Amino acid sequence: MSESSIDPPSSKLGTKAHWDDVYSSELSDFEEIGDEGEIWFGEDTMEKMVDWTLENVPKNPSPSILEVGSGNGALLFALHEAGYNPDRMYGIDYSADAIALSKAIAQSKESEDADHISFTVCNFLQDFPALSGGGGVAVWDLVLDKGTYDAMALMEKDEHGRSPADAYPSRIAQVVKPGGHFLIVSCNFTEGELRGKFEVSGLQYHSRIEFPSFSFGGKSGNVYSSVAFRKLN
């Protein structure tokens, strides 16, 4: 829950092997029984992200949308159903089976153009995804993260105590178009912590998504935290 003021310790949730196992299983389930797999953080969170996008990112002219760590593609499919142009939507994940799953789900959709959404294997900490043959830098009107930064923060640290996730905010800032937005939802970091990590990378606080709060042991917090940033022109 989003109440910690320190980076979480490394765990198997920060390993590629774990996510390869998860999506290998979900891909098998989809092929056998048509189960599309888990919606990370739940359907309500996904709907809140879609609602925020509808309020802040006009559908015309068609915005370029990138989801980092797209998993089974549920969020991008929901945005497509909300009226966004699938030809301008792009999902990346470092798990090949996650990409295979999202492509298989796209093919199964009743909408004839759901398979126009691009899904590609990409390790965002090492490579930038390309859009329409470009280099992938400063081309995205909207970049989305639903739990991906959380998983990166659980990666094994180096001998100096540095996490691979430390490079993530600056890489996000590089791919967002000037005037574009970055929307992140986290279960490991508070709103203040997210602002502290991403505002230093050329991104400016724009807005937030409200989530239910809780109280326990005299402390209060939110189940999830979400912050939207805008890239300075």
VOROKOL-130102 format. One record per residue (C-alpha): x, y, z. Coordinates in steps of 0.001 Angstrom, whole numbers, plus 524288, in hexadecimal, padded with zeros to 5 digits. Layout:
<recs>
[[X; Y; Z]]
...
</recs>
This chain:
<recs>
[[80000; 80000; 80000]]
[[8048B; 80DA1; 7FCF9]]
[[8098E; 811D7; 80A25]]
[[8181C; 80EA3; 80A37]]
[[82206; 8199F; 80A0C]]
[[82D54; 810EA; 805BC]]
[[82FE7; 80912; 7F978]]
[[82B09; 7FB17; 7FB1E]]
[[834D0; 7EFEE; 7FC33]]
[[8378F; 7E789; 7F057]]
[[82EF9; 7DB9A; 7EE47]]
[[82B57; 7D185; 7E3FE]]
[[820F5; 7DB10; 7DF1A]]
[[82C3F; 7E2F8; 7D9B1]]
[[831A9; 7D7C8; 7D188]]
[[82F06; 7D513; 7C344]]
[[82E3B; 7C68F; 7C652]]
[[8226B; 7C8EE; 7CF0E]]
[[81B08; 7D0A3; 7C4C2]]
[[81EB0; 7C6FC; 7BA11]]
[[81896; 7BC49; 7C284]]
[[80C6A; 7C47B; 7C50C]]
[[809EE; 7C77A; 7B6CB]]
[[80D90; 7B9EC; 7B218]]
[[802D5; 7B4BA; 7BB00]]
[[7F917; 7BF36; 7B6D8]]
[[7FC03; 7BCBA; 7A87D]]
[[7F95A; 7AE34; 7AA63]]
[[7ECA6; 7B141; 7B18A]]
[[7E83E; 7BA3D; 7A694]]
[[7EB35; 7B029; 79C2F]]
[[7E41B; 7A584; 7A3D1]]
[[7D84E; 7AC72; 7A9C8]]
[[7D870; 7BA73; 7A4A9]]
[[7DC03; 7C097; 7B1C6]]
[[7E286; 7CDA9; 7AEBA]]
[[7E9D5; 7CDF7; 7BBAA]]
[[7EABA; 7D73E; 7C723]]
[[7E843; 7E5CC; 7C61F]]
[[7F36E; 7EB4A; 7CE18]]
[[7EE03; 7F3DF; 7D92B]]
[[7E02C; 7F026; 7D53D]]
[[7D5F1; 7F4A6; 7CB96]]
[[7D235; 8008E; 7D3A0]]
[[7E007; 805FF; 7D2E7]]
[[7E063; 803B6; 7C450]]
[[7D373; 80ACD; 7C2AD]]
[[7D899; 81655; 7CA94]]
[[7E463; 81730; 7C18F]]
[[7DB8E; 816F6; 7B5A3]]
[[7D2EC; 82188; 7BB98]]
[[7DECF; 82A06; 7BE6F]]
[[7E364; 82853; 7B067]]
[[7D614; 82BFE; 7AAEC]]
[[7D62E; 83861; 7B330]]
[[7E40C; 83C90; 7B00C]]
[[7E875; 836E4; 7A2FC]]
[[7DF85; 83A40; 79771]]
[[7DC7A; 82F23; 78E0E]]
[[7DE0D; 8384D; 78279]]
[[7E7D7; 83A15; 77CEA]]
[[7EB84; 82C17; 7802A]]
[[7F581; 82C09; 78B38]]
[[8010B; 822CE; 78B75]]
[[7FF9A; 81A27; 79792]]
[[80A05; 81162; 79D7F]]
[[80819; 807FD; 7A8D7]]
[[814B2; 80383; 7AF40]]
[[812D3; 7F5CC; 7B49D]]
[[80617; 7F337; 7AD7F]]
[[8045A; 7E525; 7B21C]]
[[7F809; 7DF6A; 7AC18]]
[[7F495; 7EC6D; 7A5A9]]
[[7E823; 7EE94; 7AD89]]
[[7EA42; 7FD2E; 7AF76]]
[[7ECF1; 7FFCD; 7A121]]
[[7E124; 7F7BD; 79D16]]
[[7D8DB; 7FFCF; 7A677]]
[[7DE05; 80C6E; 7A081]]
[[7DAF2; 80747; 792FE]]
[[7CD08; 80433; 79767]]
[[7CC4F; 81230; 79C8C]]
[[7CEEA; 8173E; 78ED2]]
[[7DD99; 81909; 78DB5]]
[[7E412; 815B8; 780BF]]
[[7EA64; 8082A; 78193]]
[[7F400; 80BA0; 776D2]]
[[7FA2B; 81561; 78037]]
[[7FABA; 80C54; 78C07]]
[[806B0; 8048E; 78FEC]]
[[80900; 7FAD2; 79AE3]]
[[8165E; 7F5E3; 79F00]]
[[81A78; 7EB7B; 7A8A5]]
[[8272E; 7E457; 7AB16]]
[[8200F; 7D75A; 7AC00]]
[[81E33; 7D103; 79EB1]]
[[81299; 7C92C; 7A39F]]
[[80BDF; 7D59D; 7A843]]
[[80CE9; 7DADB; 79A6E]]
[[8085C; 7CDE5; 794A2]]
[[7FCAA; 7CE1F; 79DE5]]
[[7F8BB; 7DC19; 79AAA]]
[[7F9BB; 7D95D; 78C0F]]
[[7F164; 7CD16; 78D7D]]
[[7E726; 7D49E; 7953C]]
[[7E726; 7DF67; 78AEC]]
[[7E460; 7D562; 78055]]
[[7D8E6; 7D025; 78838]]
[[7D24C; 7DD52; 78A28]]
[[7C582; 7DFF0; 7830D]]
[[7CA96; 7ED38; 77EEC]]
[[7D0C5; 7EB83; 77196]]
[[7DC0F; 7F4C9; 7745B]]
[[7E007; 7F0F6; 78235]]
[[7EB75; 7E9E1; 77BFF]]
[[7F030; 7F6F4; 776AD]]
[[7F5BA; 7F9BE; 78435]]
[[80454; 7F70D; 783B0]]
[[80A05; 7EDFA; 78DFB]]
[[818BD; 7EC09; 78E15]]
[[822DB; 7E5B0; 796D4]]
[[82B42; 7F08D; 79C73]]
[[8333D; 7F261; 7A8CF]]
[[83095; 800CA; 7AB45]]
[[83C83; 8026F; 7B3FA]]
[[8450D; 7FEAA; 7A868]]
[[83D9F; 80278; 79C19]]
[[83424; 80CEA; 797B5]]
[[82826; 8083B; 7902D]]
[[826E7; 80DE8; 78289]]
[[81A89; 81426; 77D30]]
[[8181E; 813AC; 76E81]]
[[82669; 8111F; 76BC1]]
[[82B4A; 81C2F; 7746E]]
[[834F0; 81B3C; 77F7E]]
[[82A93; 81B00; 78A0F]]
[[82FB4; 826F7; 7915C]]
[[826E0; 832B3; 793F7]]
[[81BEB; 82D3F; 78B71]]
[[81195; 828B5; 7951C]]
[[805E5; 83115; 798D4]]
[[802B1; 827F3; 7A420]]
[[80B0B; 81DF0; 7AB36]]
[[8047E; 814B4; 7B4D6]]
[[809B6; 80CA1; 7C02C]]
[[800F5; 803BD; 7C835]]
[[809DF; 7FCC1; 7D1CF]]
[[815E9; 7FBF3; 7C920]]
[[81E1A; 8055D; 7D118]]
[[81A0E; 7FDC1; 7DD40]]
[[81FAA; 7F150; 7D766]]
[[82C11; 7F839; 7D309]]
[[82E1D; 7FD5A; 7E0D4]]
[[82E7C; 7EF35; 7E57B]]
[[839EA; 7EBB8; 7DCA3]]
[[846CA; 7E77A; 7E283]]
[[84F82; 7F2FA; 7E61B]]
[[85DC1; 7F3D0; 7E206]]
[[8696C; 7F37F; 7EB24]]
[[867DC; 8020B; 7EDA1]]
[[859B2; 800AE; 7F19D]]
[[85488; 80692; 7E510]]
[[8480A; 8014E; 7DF20]]
[[84634; 7FFCA; 7D067]]
[[8398A; 8075D; 7D295]]
[[84180; 81399; 7D5AC]]
[[84328; 815BA; 7C705]]
[[834A0; 81485; 7C436]]
[[82FCD; 82281; 7C6CE]]
[[839B9; 828AD; 7BD9C]]
[[8368E; 81ED1; 7B2F6]]
[[8280A; 821C2; 7B45C]]
[[82AF3; 8304E; 7B324]]
[[83257; 82DB5; 7A68E]]
[[8272B; 826C5; 79F9C]]
[[81C18; 83019; 7A33D]]
[[8198D; 83A83; 79903]]
[[81A8F; 848B3; 79DC7]]
[[80CEF; 84BF5; 7A28D]]
[[809DF; 83D67; 7A402]]
[[8065B; 835E5; 7B047]]
[[80B30; 82AA6; 7B89F]]
[[8011A; 823C2; 7C137]]
[[805B6; 81A1E; 7CB88]]
[[7FE88; 811B3; 7D573]]
[[80646; 80B83; 7E089]]
[[803CC; 802D7; 7EC4A]]
[[8117D; 8046D; 7F1F2]]
[[81376; 81321; 7F1D7]]
[[80BD0; 81E92; 7F743]]
[[807BB; 82A1F; 7EF01]]
[[81281; 8323C; 7F52B]]
[[81CBB; 827E4; 7F248]]
[[8187F; 826E3; 7E41C]]
[[81950; 83591; 7E2AA]]
[[826BC; 8359B; 7E8E7]]
[[82BB8; 82B56; 7DF76]]
[[825C9; 83041; 7D2BA]]
[[8252A; 83F0C; 7D403]]
[[833FA; 83FAF; 7D39D]]
[[833EC; 83A3A; 7C5C4]]
[[82D87; 8455C; 7BE5C]]
[[81FC6; 8411F; 7C1C2]]
[[816B0; 84A4E; 7C90B]]
[[80B6B; 84677; 7D1DE]]
[[7FE86; 84767; 7CAA2]]
[[7F3E4; 84047; 7D233]]
[[7F0A9; 83400; 7D9BF]]
[[7E6DD; 828E7; 7D9ED]]
[[7DF6C; 8276E; 7E69F]]
[[7DF77; 81A0F; 7ECF7]]
[[7D888; 81554; 7F94C]]
[[7DFD7; 8180E; 805F2]]
[[7E18D; 80F49; 811CC]]
[[7E538; 810EF; 82019]]
[[7ECCC; 8073A; 82846]]
[[7F42A; 808AB; 8350A]]
[[7F206; 8173F; 8354B]]
[[7F79F; 81913; 827A0]]
[[7F078; 81BC8; 81B0E]]
[[7F3F2; 8199C; 80CEB]]
[[7EF01; 81524; 7FFB8]]
[[7EE50; 8079D; 7F9E1]]
[[7F473; 80D05; 7ED7B]]
[[7FAEE; 819D1; 7E9D7]]
[[7FA08; 8202F; 7DC95]]
[[8005E; 82C53; 7D6FF]]
[[7FF8B; 8325A; 7C98E]]
[[80B0E; 83A73; 7C4D1]]
[[80C38; 843A1; 7B945]]
[[818B0; 84527; 7B16C]]
[[81D1E; 85333; 7B107]]
[[81D5F; 85976; 7A3A0]]
</recs>
